[in-house]
Amino acid sequence: MLFTTGAVVLGVLATAGAPSAVADQAGGAQLRVTVGSPQARASAETAGAAVAATCTINKITINRFSECEWVAVHVDVVKVVDGEPVIEGTADFSVKHQMTLKAASANWSEKFSVSKATTTGQGKGVAVDVAAVSGGGTKATVHFPQGHTLDSAASGSVDYKTGAIARKKINPKAKTTYTYTFTKAGYSPGTVSYASAVYRCDNYYGTTGCAVTEAPTGVNLSALPRISEGIRKLRSRGGHYGDPNGGKPLHWMINATQQKKNRQAVCSGSAPAAMKRVGRTSCDEYPFASTYEGGTHLAAAQRTITWVKKSENDGQGAYITNWRRQFHVMDHDPFYVIA
């Protein structure tokens, strides 16, 4: 799902390593295209900072509202002579993207820079066009000096515009596919594509905005004394789901019917007498019933219930709703719990 980088042989797009079916070029040359293998992505950041702080070559670094993607590309200019490929030149360059989404708007922008290429032989003078396509109700428009030669650096941008989103509506997840077309006089064009991180726009709570769906965020419940105490006790016994300090994330679930089943599976009884005497009659379950880990989906050692006052349990609902609205946390989104 991420980017495809590496070797790109200037020519007509064909199966990697196979000769293209185009007619011979001047001098009996035939060109072909190969594309490298997908690269790994960086770990998601849990912070909600506006910009992903780090950027590493051939990785995508993300947080909830931004990504930094840095891609290395290698272009081979190849002539096929008597069935054997002869590399006439090369061009090596990189593209660095900085995309910043908005929590209160479904329109945003992205900047990218194309480095000056290191070239050999016929790799000099290779030109490039850049295209970008989005999805999920969002249209991408590229601004770039098309036909730019890789002999010098260049920069560009992508504007993203999303149609109106109705209240309670969640747009499909999407990503940007970037396509580069390379040209050089006397050679057939070559192309390479790669993709951004996945993002999604919504108006679920009446605030239209977008977020990077795979970047976990965190809901802070430390102001709720009994609820956070119960979570800390579970973690002290080895419960690690939702723990921002090395645990696995929880995943939000919107299905109201399953939420009810999850809650009834662990909170169907009444409070013990000792809890009733101090007014703690409301059952709080962890992981939350509104997660895919809720109810009895996890082993008993990984879940707990805590008896709290109804006012504290109601307050937790407000904390969670405000957090979800701010960070656009929707179905299947990963998150942690600060307690």
N, C-alpha and C positions, 0 to 999 in steps of 0.2 A: 504494500500500500504506500510505501514511501518512495524514495527516489531511486532511479536507475542511473548510474553514472559509470564513468570509466572510459574504455576505449570507444571512440566513434570514428569510423573510417569514412571519409568524405566519399559520397557516392549515392546510389539509390538504396533506399531502405530494403533490407532483405534479411533472411534468417541469419543469425549470428554465425560468422565463419563461412557462409556460403557465397559464391559469386552471384552478383546481381544479374538480371536477365536483360539489361539494357544493351543496345548496340555498342560496338567498340567506339571509343573516342579517337581523337586525332592520334596518329602514330600507333594504332592498334591497341590502345589502352582500354581496359575495362575496369570500372570502379565498383566497389562493394562497401557495405556498411556493417559494422559490428557494434554491439552495445554491451557494456559491462554489466556486472551483477549488482542487485540492490545492496545498499550498505545499511549498517545498523543505525538505530536512532538513539539519541541520548535519553537518559532517564528524565522523567517529568519532574519539574520543580513543584513543591507544594505551596510556595508563596504566591500571593496574588499581585505581585509587582507588575507595573505597567509594561516593562520590557524584560524579555528573557536576558539574564545578566551575562551569560557566557555563550560563545559560539565556537564550535570545533569543526574542523574540516571533515566533510563527508558525514556529518551528523545533523540532526535537528534537535535544538534545545527549546523546550516549551515551558510556559507557565499558563495560567488560566486565560490570559488575554493577549499573549504574544508568542511568536516563535522567531527563532533565528536559525536560518538554514544556510549552510555553506557547502557548496558542491564543487568538486574538482572534475574537470572534463578534459579528456585527451582526444585529439583529432589526428588521425593518420591520413595522409594524402597518398593513395595507393594506385599504382599502375599494375595491371596484370599482363605479364609478358610470357607467352608460351605456356599459359596456365599457371604461372607462378607469380605470387604477389611481390611487387617491388615497392617498398616505401620510399617515396620521393621527398617526403617532408613530414613534419609534425607540428602541432600547435597545442600547448598546454596552458590552460587558464582556469579560473575559478569564478563562480557566481555566488555572491552573498546576499541573502534576502533578510529583511527585517519587517515582519508583519505585525501590526498592532491592532487588535480588535477593540470594540467599544462596548462597555457594559450597558450603555443607554442609547445605542444607535445600531442599526443594522447596515449602515454604510461606513466603510473604513478604507484605508489606503495601505499600501506597502511600498517600500523602497528596495531597490536591488542594484548591485554594482557588478559590472563585468570587468575583471582585471585585464591588464595588458598581457597578451600571450607570450610565452617563451616559444620561439619557433626555430625550426631547422628547415633548410631547403625550401621546398614548395609549400611549406606550412605558412610562409609569409603571404599576406594578402588574402587570407580566408575571411569572408564576410559572414555576418550572422544576422538573422531575423529572430525576434522573440515573440511568442504568442502565449496567452494564458487563458484557460477556461475554468470556470467555477461551476457550481451546481447548487442544489438545495434552495432554489429561488433567488440565487445571487448571480449577478452578471459581472464579469471581470473585463476591464478595459486597460490595455497596455499602452504606456507612453514610453517610447524608446526610439533612438535614431536607427530605424531599420536599415539593413545593409551596411551597418558599421563593420569595419575591418578589425580583426582581433589584434592588429599591430599596435593599438593604443587602448587605454581604458575607456569605459563608458558607464553611464548610469541610467537608470530608468525607474519607472514606478508603475503600480497597478492600482486602479481605482475599483472599488467594489460597491455595487449598488444593489440593494435588496428591495423587492416589492413589499407593499404594505402587508403586515402580519396581523391577523385578527386576534382578539383577546383569547387566551387559553390555547392558542395555536403554537405548535412546535414544528419548525421547518425540518426537512430531512437533513441528516448529516451530509457534509460536503467536503471537498478539498480542492485545491487548485492544481491543475495539471499544466506544467510549463513545457513548451515545445520549442526547441531551437532548430532552425534550418540553416545549414552551412552551405555557402556557395563559393565557387572560384571559377574564373573563366577557363574553359576547356575541360572541366570536370563536372560530373553529375552531382546534384545536391545530396547532402547527408543530413539526417535528423537524429535528435535524441530527446527524450522526455523524462521528467521526474515529477513527483507530486509533493505538495506541502503536507503539513499535519492536518488532521481532520478537525473541522470546526462546525458549528451549528448556531443558527439564530432562532429566537423564540420571542413570544409575547405572552408567556404563560401567566405571569402575575401583573400584567398591565404595563410592564416596562420592556420595550423592544430593545434587544441587544444580542450579542453573539459571544461565544466562548470557545476555547480549544477543549474539546470534550474529553481528551485523554489525560489532561493535566489535573491531578487531584487538587482540591482545595480543602479547607479545614473549617469546621464549625466549632466555635469556642463556647463550651458549656461550664467553664470554670466558675462563673458567677452563680451557678445553681449548686449549693453546697452538698445536698444529699445525693443528687443524681451524679455529680462528678465524683463524689466519694465512692459510690457503688461501682463506677467504671474503674476507678483507681484500684479498688480492692480486687476486681476481676483481673486486672493486668498484673497485679502483684502475685496472683496465682498462676500466671502464664497465659491469660487471655490476651491475644495480640491483635485481633481484628479491629481496625480503626485506630490503632496506636500510631501516632506520627513518628514515634521513635523506633522505627524498624519493623513495625507490624504491617500486615496486609491491609489494603484499603477496603472500606465498605463500598457498596454500590446502591445508589438510590433506586427506589421502585415506586412507580406511580399507581400501579394497579390497586384500587381501593378494596376490591374483594379479597385479594390475597393479603393485603395489609391487615384486614379484620381477622382472617384465618391465622396469621402469624401471631397477632396479639392474643387471641383466644387460646392458642396453643401453650402459652407460657404465663398468661395473666388471667386465668379463668376463675381462680379462687378468691377468697376474701382475706383481708389483712389479718395477721396474727394478733392476738389480744394485746400483746405488749406494744405493737405498732398503733393499734386503735387508741390506746390510752394516751399516746402523745400526738394524736391527730394525723398520723401517717397512714392514710387509708387508700392512697392512690398507687397503683402498681406501675412502676416504670421498667420497661424491658430494654435490655441491651444485648446484642445489636437491636436497633430500632425495628419495629414491625414494618416500617416503610423502607426496608432495605432487602436486597436479595439474600442477605445472610440472616434475616430476622426469623422469628419463630423458633422452630427446632431444626432449621437447616444446618446449623453448626452443632458440633458435639457439645455436650453439657459443660465441659471444661472451658468452652470458648464463649459462654453466654451467662447472663445473670439477670435477676430481677431485684429491684430495690423499692421498698415501700416509702413513699414520700407524701408530703402534703399536696392536696389537689392544686393549690395555687402554684406550687413549684412545677408540677407537671404541665399545667397550662402555660406557665412562663416558658418552658422548654419549647412548646409549639411555636410561640412567637419568635424565639431565637432562631429556630430552624427555618421558619418561613422567611424571615428577613435575610438570613444567610443565603437561602436558595434564590431569592429574588436578586440579590446583589451579584452572585456569582453564576447565575443561570444554570443551576444544578438540575438536571433532568434525568429521565429514566436511564439506568445503567451507568450513570456518571460516577467515577470513583471519588471518595473523599475520606478524610480522617476526622477524628473527634478529639478536641483538646479538652482535657479534664484535669 
